[in-house]
Amino acid sequence: MKIAVQGCMHGELDDVYATLLHVQKVENIKIDLLICCGDFQAVRNERDLESLNVPRKYLRMHSFHKYYSGEKAAPVPTIFIGGNHEASNYLWELYYGGWAAPQIYFLGIAGVIKFGNVRIGGLSEIYKKHDFYKGHYEKQPYNENDIRSRCHVREFDVHKLMQVEEPIDIFISHDWPLGITACGDLKSLLRQKPFFEQEIEEGTLRNRAAAELLRTLKPSHWFSAHLHCKFSAFVRHKENGSVTKFLALDKCLPGQIFLQVVDIPSEVGPYELQYDEEWLAITRKFNPVFPRTRYRANFSYLFYIDAKLDIRDCRQFVRNKMQMRSGKPFQFIHTAPCYNTVQPGSIKYPFGHCRNPQTEALLRLLELEYFLDDSSASQSPKLFPSTGSTIMWKERRNENVVKQFNAKHKRPRESEELDEDENQEL
């Protein structure tokens, strides 16, 4: 299987697809899949621009709206994750993953999907310690602070990925796993980006949660973007002797290395996107503690209901559901008007969260409650008990229960404070 890997997209779908088609023609190859490592900027209209996390001088409609409306079609199936420069209002509709446009699939805030027999996992957004242990508290319409924090990785999503046990072929993150620079040509990197040296020496470049996932999941390939340069590395895992091939690429600009084609061992095509059974089982198990406040997820709550949410039972539940329907993701459906190129600004867009039918259909399939909008806030007492004899995560935490739970389930280690300044380089 030939997979094209793209660094930061920054909304330049036309240019990236044109480059991909040129590579196919010149190299006389057929590219089966495009993977984008974040800053995709799925902007459908002017309302989405209001939730786009970029300085005002960089606010652009770009070309995604053409693929959303159907004016243009993606020449190959495309999978992307979110970065730190996204229109989070739309991606939040597809928190669990889904089609952002025909042939263009968002992997979700965290997720695992199958393309043919190739298993692809991903983690959207970037790591910031001051937001990592919070829940997904932001509500739409976002204020200026929420627009920034909505693009920060949360413990809940990393914890779910830490439960994956079956082999991952490809993993995608926006920022680089912390320590990855020690596994490649550091001197060459510093010649490109000399200002990285201080961050590397301080151990703050970049994603500590991704480093935990790299050590735990040990995927065959790991792709990233964010730092706007090409860098490759080999990570050797002492536990089993396996190797992860790491590749980061630049943003889409003339003269930059922003696209590369890699060969991935696979079965013979044609290939199609399929839900991943293990990931859906993990989603079913952990969704009851989906955190919609500033407090971290109350994982200890699962310890008491584990008999009802055993992962093996969840796996069998998902398997039975998949036997009743195709494993293909639910079909793409428009949820907002598209940008009017003839009369910009002529359409009035509603405020607030929109329930995406793809997300609702997936949750109905898994028999899970919907927690993505403001109406779900009323469920927080169930997830974070505040009165009576129930457990409180902060004030009345039962240390023995937590220790038992941590021993049973892999959890990322807490880390030191990082620099809170955003990388706003575009």
N, C-alpha and C positions, 0 to 999 in steps of 0.2 A: 504494500500500500504506500502510495506517495502522498505525503502530507506537506503542504506549504505552511510554514510558521511565520506569523507576522508579529512585529513588536507592537509599539503603540500605534493605534489606528488614527486617533484624533479626527474621526469623522470622514476621512479621505477614502471612502469605499471605492469611488470611481477609479482613483489612481492605483489603489492596491489591486483591484480586479484587472485593470489594464496591464499592470506589471505581471500578474499571474498568467494571463493569457499570452503575453509576450514570451514568458519563460517556457510555457507549454509548446509554443510554435518553434522557438529557437532550439530547444533541447529535444524536440520531438517526443514529448512525454505526455501522459495524461495524469493530471493532479486530481486525486480523489477527494481531498478535504482541505479546507483552509482553517487554521486555528489562529485566533487573535488573542494576544496576551493582555488586553485591557486598554483603558482609555478609548473605548470603542465609540462612545458618544452617539447612542441611539436616540437622536433628536427627531421627533416627528413633526413638531409645530412650535409656534412661539411660546406656548405654555411650558413645554419641556425646556426651552432655553432658560426659563426662570429658575429651574432646578439644576442647571448645569454648573458644576463646580469648577469654574475657571474665572480668572480676572476678566472684567467687563470688556477689555480691549480684544479678548480672544473669543467673544460670543459670536458664533457663526452657525448658520443652519447646515452647512456642508451638504452631503449627498445621501445620507441614510434615508431621508424622507421619500426619495424616489423608489427605494426598494420596499419601503413600508407601504406605499400607495399602490405598487404594482407597475409603476411607469417603467422600471427596470427590474431585471431578474438577476439574482446572484448566479454566476456561471458555474460555481461548484458549491456543494454544501459547506456551510460556514458555522463554526462554533466559536463563541467568544466568552470571556469573563469580563467583569467590571474592574476598572482601575480607580484612581482617585480624581479623575476628571470625567465625571459621568452625569447624565440626566437621571438622577436616582429615582424620580417619581415613576418613570416607566419601568425601570429595572425592579423596583419594589413590587410592582404588580406580578412579576415573574420570579419572586423570591425562590421558589422551588425549581426554577428552570422552565423554559418554554420557548416557543418560536417568537422572536421579536419582529420578524418579517418572514415571508416565504423563503425557505432554504437557509435562513439565518437563525441559529439557535443560541439562546443565552443559557449557559450552564447553571446559572443560579448564583446566589450569594456563596453557596458551597454546594458541590454536587459531584455525582459520578454518572456517566452515561456510556453507552456502548455504540461504537460505529463499526459495523461488521462484528468481528470478534475482538476488536481493539478496545480496551477499557480506558476511558479518559476521565480523570478527576480534576477538579479545579477549586480554587479559593479566590473570590473576588476581593477587590479593595486593597488597602495598604495597612501596615501595622503601626499603630500608635498606642503606647502603653496607657496613656490617660483615658482612652476609650475602650481598651481591649476587654476589661472585666465588667463593662456595663451591658445592659440589655439593649434591644433595639427600641429605644424609647422615642425616637423622632416621629412626629406626626405631621401630616400634610395639611395645609401648605407649609413647606419648610421655611424657617427663618434663615438668616445668613449663617449662623453657627451650625444649624442642623444640616445645611447643604454640605458643609465641610465634614462634620462628624459622621454623616450617613455613608461616607466613603472610607470608613475605618473598620478594620477587621474586628470581629467580636469572638469572645471565648466560646460561646455556644456553637457557632458554626465550625470552629476548629475542633472542638470536642467531638462533634459528630463525625468529622473526617478521621479522627484518631481511632474510631471504632472499626474502620475498614480493615478487613483481614485478608481478603482475596487479592491476588496480585494486580497492581496498577501498571499499565503500559506507559501511559503519559499522564503527567500532572502539570497543571498550569497555575502560576501565580503571577500577580502583577509586579510586585517588588521582589527582590532577590532573597533567598534564604540567607539568614545571617551566617557568616563564615564561609560562604561559597567561594569567595575570592582567594582563599588559601589553597583551593583545589585546581586553580588554573594559572594562566600566565599573568601574574600580578604586575610585573614590570611593564608589560605591554598595556595593561589596563590603565596604570598610572600615567603612562605617556599620553593616553587619550584624555584622561580625567584626573589631572594631578590633585585637584581639590578633594578627591576621595580619600587621600592618604590619612588625614586626621580622623575621619569617621571609621576607617578600617582599624586604625590603632586603638581607638576608643571602644571598638566592638559594637558600633551602632549602625553598621551598614549590612542589612536592612531589617528583614522580617524575622523576628525571633520565633513566632508561631510557625512560620513556614519551615524553619530549621528543625523544629520538633516533628513536623509532618514528614520531612525528608528522611529523618532518622527512623521514623516509625513505618512509613509506607514503602520506602525503598523502591520507587518506581524506576522503570527502565530509562525513561526520558523525563526531563523537567524543563519547561520553557517559561521564560519571564521577559519582562520589558522594563518600563518605568525609568531606568537610568540613562536611556538614550545613547546606547553604545552596544556594539557587539562584544560578547564575552562567552567563552566556552570553558567547561571544566569537567573533570571526571571525579565523581565522589565514590570512593570504595567503602563498602559497608563491612566492618569487621565481623559482625555477627554471622553473616552467611556468605561472605565473599562476593556478593553481587556488586554491580557498578551502576550508578545513575549518570547518564550523560546529560549535562546541563548546557543549555543554550539560551542566551539573552540577545535580543536584537533591538535595533534602533527604531525611531519613529519614522513615519512615511515622509521622507524628504528626498529631493534629487541628490544623488551622489552618496546617500547613506545606505548602509546594509540593513534594510528593514524587512527583507523577505528571504527565506531560505527553504529549500525543499529537502526533506529527510525521508529515507526509506524505513518503514516500520514493518516488521514481519507480521503477516496476517494470512487469513484464508483468502481464496480467490473471490473477487467481487462478482456481481455488483454489491455495493454496501448500502446499508440504511441505518438510520439512527434508531436505537432501542433504549427503553428504560433499563436501568440496572437493578436487578432483583435485590442484591444485598443493600444497595443504597436506599431503596424504597423501604426495606425492613428497618433500617436505622432511622429513617425519617419517621416512620410510624412509631417507633419506640420512644423517640425523644421529643416529638411534637407536643406532648402534654405539658412540657415545662418551657415552651417557647417564651422567652423573656421580653415583655413589652413595657418594662419600666427601666429606670436607670440601674436597678439592681441586677446582679448576675443571675443566671439561671439556677434554680433550686434543684440541682441534680439529686440531692439526697431524697427528694420526694419520690423519685423513681425506685429507690431502694425498698420502699414500703409497698409499692404496687408492682414489684418485679414479677410476681407470680402471674399477673395479667399481661405484662409486657415483656416476657422473656424473648430474647432476640430470635431464638429458634421458632417460637410460636409466630412472631412477626414475619419471619422468613416464609413459613408455611402459608400464612395468610396471604402474603404477596404472591406467592407461587400459584395459589388457587385463583386469585384475581386475574393473573396474567394468562391462565389457561382459559378464562372466560372471554378475554378480549386480546387483541393484538398488543404486543409490547411497544408499539410505536407511540411516541408522544402525541398528545391531543392536538388537533388541527389549529393552525393559526387563525385568529379572529381579530379584526380591527377593534380597538377600544377607545380610539380618539380620532378626531378629524385630522387629516393630513394638511401640511403646509400648503397654502394657496400661493403658487408662484406667480399667478396673474395679478392678484390683489392681496399682497401681504398685509396682515393685520386685519383683514375683513371678517375673520371668523372669531366668535366669542367662545372661549374654552372654559369649561367648568373647573372650579377649584376642588381640591380634596382628592382622596384616594379613589381609584376605580378598581372594582373587582374584575380581574381578568378571567374570562370563562375557562381558559386552560388551567389556571390555578385551582379554580373551584371544582373542575372536573377531576383533577388529580386528587384533591382532598376528599371528594366524595368516594372515589375509588378506594382510597386508603381508610375511609371512614374516620376522618380527622376533622377537628374543629378549625374554623378559619380565624387566624389571629393577626391578620395583617392590617386591619383598619381600626379606627377609633372605637368601634363597638366592642372590640376584643379587650379593651382596657378594663372592662368590668370583670374580666376573668382573672385579673391579677391576684385577688385574694386567694383564689384556689391554688395559684402557683407560688405565691409568696405570702403564706399565712401571717397575719399580724396580730391576732388575738387568740384567747383561749389556750387550750393545751397543745395546739399544733406547733410544729417546729418553725422558728424564724431563722432565716439564713444568717443574719448579722447578729441580732441581739441574743438569741437563745439557741445558737448552733450546737447540736449534739456532736461533739468531736469523735466519739466512737463510731457513730453512724457514718460520718464523713470518711473516716479512715477505712472502714469496711468497704464503702462505695469506691474510694480511690484505688483500693487494692483489687477490686473486681473489674474496674473500667479504667482504661488508659486515659490520663488527663495531662495536658501540657503543663510544664513547670512554670511557676511565676518567674518573671524576669525583672531586670533593673529598669529604671526610668530611662526613656529615650528623649532625644531632642524633639520638642513639640512643633517645630517649624515645618510647615508643609513644603514639599518640593513643588513649586508652582511654575517651574520651567516648562514651557510648551514648545 
